[in-house]
């Protein structure tokens, strides 16, 4: 774990190294994913079956590619009542939040008499990647599927790895609750390629969303253009800005809530109280000994964790912006004062009683967020990721006479005479 003090000599260089640290896919991953995509494109179902047998240790010809929707409904019905209530609450809040994101069509006529506007429509089909393997995340399924349904997508095809043919029943229950149309027992880069190109019973989709490991993220990056994607997501990260009035145990738990995801996740604390920094570090060490995920969390904390002591929390905010973190907690009495200074963050959690974990499950905003400093230019998953905007315009004779001469002049200046002629002929006819 890195300890930095903004007042110390050499801080600028040390902090720059923290910002620029790479925790994402290697050249080997890029090469391997390219080979998998090429194999799926060339051999289709046969390639997917062979890769699934090798990587997930089950034969799709035996287990079947698809999981029946009736099985998803049965998994939902079989949930323990308290868990079903929690899942229902999460789904309802996610749906309510995303319904407010639906864009409105526009249609107006300007002073020149030109009709202008834009129309929003959903994509025809979306592919949803849901992680499996070491961990299964029904929350990610809800966060991907519900915005797609709110957008109006008619076909939702979910892919998820099922090691040894097994799948978490809670994932199936979430698929039922979210209205997923298809569930496929395929994971990894080969699943993303199958969604993009089609393979066997999996028909191609228009957009692929959802988090995954380095191979999944790299497959999405390489297939962008064949399909749309939400983002290229890397390892998770959290930045916590906290003063000494916090309970150090709370803040330690917040840092570890991301560290337990993977050994490459990053957890960073900014504080203006050196004593509090020490107390948090000690609390992290204590809690690591009690977590079932302690070995993963410890590896992440020791390799990528950091505590930065700053003269004031206001002075921390430019540093926070440089990190452009996926999750940013402002654990202070007046979070809005600091929030006003934030330019770059995937999602911000305001106040001492807003742990990031609430956002992962039941708050409502999407937890599929930009990582690796991409919050500088990207946003979290939303309804808009499943929609596209078509602009339109309409001119009558009067409007064409108003705009035509300028169009002709610009087309001729660009050396495009057919452009100019298409307008000029109409102007002559109108006369």
Protein Blocks (a to p, Z undefined) as FASTA:
>chain_A
ZZddfkbghklmmmmmmmmpccbdcfklmmmmmmmmmmmmmnmmmmmmmmmmmmnopafk
lnopbdcfklmmmmmmmpcfklmmmmmmmmmmmmmmmmmmpccddddddfkopacddddd
ddfbdcddddehjbccfklmmmmmmmmmmnopabdcdddddehhiacfklmmmmmmnopa
bdcdbehjklmmmmmnopajbccdfbdcddddfklmmmmmmmgojaccfbdcdddddddd
ddfkbcfklmmmmmmmmmmmpmkbccddddfbfklmmmmmmmmmmmmmmpmklmmmmmmm
mmmgccdddfbfklmmmmmmmnopabdcdddfblmlmmmmpmbdfbdcedjklcfklmmm
mnopacbdceehlmmmpccddfklmgccdddddddfklmmmmmmmmmmmmmmnopaklmm
mmmmmmmmmZZ
